[in-house]
Amino acid sequence: MDIFDKIDRNFGPLGRFMEHAHGYYMFPKLEGEISNRMVFMGKERLVWSLNNYLGLANHPEVRKADAEAAAKWGMAYPMGARMMSGQTRYHEQLEKELAAFVGKEDAYLLNYGYQGMVSIIEALVDRKDVIVYDSEAHACIIDGMRHHFGKRFVYPHNNIENLEKELARATRLAEKTGGGILVITEGVYGMAGDLGKLREIGDLKKRFRFRLLVDDAHGFGTMGPTGAGTGEHLGAQDQIDVYFATFAKAMAGIGGFVAGDHKVVRFLMYNLRSQIFAKSLPMPMVIGAMKRLELLKNESALREKLWTIVRALQSGLKSRGFNLGRTESPVTPVYFQGGVPEATQITKTLREQYNIFCSLVTYPVVPRDVIMLRLIPTAVHTLEDVDYTIRAFTEIKKKLDEGAYSSGEIAGMTA
Ligand SMILES: Cc1ncc(COP(=O)(O)O)c(C=O)c1O
């Protein structure tokens, strides 16, 4: 059999929607400057799909720093992996600044958050160790665990009673194998917007021996009085043994970092396969990240603006009867009853009649009969954007309740 034969039978869990989705629901092209308004299929739309939380993507100082760094260094320097020939004082300086900001002894840069997380998990555990993780863990955590040869136990999302039971099981097993326990959660859950119960998990350290790894991709820069993340927001930063965040969201860049005690970070530097065997972050990403971090730390007005938009959007939608689930962060899921056909018709109506571009989330991320439209408010949105969107959602919900989207047809692309 040809290895490619199976492609005809099975295009994969997402690929099977390709015919209807490509270029529209999946792989859409958003054009123009990153902002609240971008061009989709030739027309300007109000965009609620980008994790540009603080609006740094097009901040003039960021654009200037990026451009100057690219002009000075090019995109190539430094060549090679950090360990071999890709180390610079700027990488080290950024690491120091990041560590200080999140209140940890040390930090290490990651070329991409996803790859970094996979390697962090792989490096921290061996076959004797046990991983206990939240059932809604991001793909990078799941994929990191695929490298783990020992046991892993899952607890239902944020269910601390169940976590306790799994920790008791893990403790018995680890006593037998002579291994340790790693608990993994997220700070902000990027789909539903709720927070990992970092305090409650931290409290369990009084009764169980484990280390806590937190993926704070959506919390870094958005949560906490200084923006240092979900741990800061919940008063649990000290309970986090290994703190992870990406630059892909509030920092509007590429890369990420891991922070913790000096010894642990040094161990990771020498053991993260995705970093040892991959090229170092190029200089414009590093210099650009320093500028972003400076603004994230010093321009609290950006975070205040973000939260003004978040509060207006979330309270406005809630007061009109929308179900936003359990969000406690800027991530704003709006849940409707319905299946994939209704979901596509609603999304298409929003895009084409209202010029609102937001992301559609369907089964298996949410149950089969649930539609989730996910809105990401940012500091570059306006209160007028919020009002307009609430009005559009209200009209759409009325039509949905009247059965206007119940033809059972998946809406394809016509725009
Ligand atoms: C929770 C979470 N972890 C990790 C990542 C991966 O980060 P990166 O885009 O830097 O690979 C993402 C998405 O960007 C994410 O949402």
The ligand as an SDF file (V2000), in Angstrom:
LIG
                    3D

 16 16  0  0  0  0  0  0  0  0999 V2000
   -2.3250   27.6540   26.2690 C   0  0  0  0  0  0  0  0  0  0  0  0
   -1.2900   27.7450   25.1880 C   0  0  0  0  0  0  0  0  0  0  0  0
   -0.0820   27.1950   25.3770 N   0  0  0  0  0  0  0  0  0  0  0  0
    0.8680   27.2420   24.4270 C   0  0  0  0  0  0  0  0  0  0  0  0
    0.6590   27.8500   23.2070 C   0  0  0  0  0  0  0  0  0  0  0  0
    1.7330   27.7920   22.1720 C   0  0  0  0  0  0  0  0  0  0  0  0
    2.4620   28.9640   22.0600 O   0  0  0  0  0  0  0  0  0  0  0  0
    3.2300   29.3670   20.7160 P   0  0  0  0  0  0  0  0  0  0  0  0
    2.2290   29.9650   19.7790 O   0  0  0  0  0  0  0  0  0  0  0  0
    4.2810   30.3190   21.1770 O   0  0  0  0  0  0  0  0  0  0  0  0
    3.8340   28.1040   20.1460 O   0  0  0  0  0  0  0  0  0  0  0  0
   -0.5840   28.4360   22.9590 C   0  0  0  0  0  0  0  0  0  0  0  0
   -0.8830   29.1200   21.6760 C   0  0  0  0  0  0  0  0  0  0  0  0
   -0.2240   29.9440   21.1470 O   0  0  0  0  0  0  0  0  0  0  0  0
   -1.5790   28.3860   23.9750 C   0  0  0  0  0  0  0  0  0  0  0  0
   -2.7880   28.9320   23.7730 O   0  0  0  0  0  0  0  0  0  0  0  0
  1  2  1  0
  2  3  1  0
  2 15  2  0
  3  4  2  0
  4  5  1  0
  5  6  1  0
  5 12  2  0
  6  7  1  0
  7  8  1  0
  8  9  2  0
  8 10  1  0
  8 11  1  0
 12 13  1  0
 12 15  1  0
 13 14  2  0
 15 16  1  0
M  END
$$$$
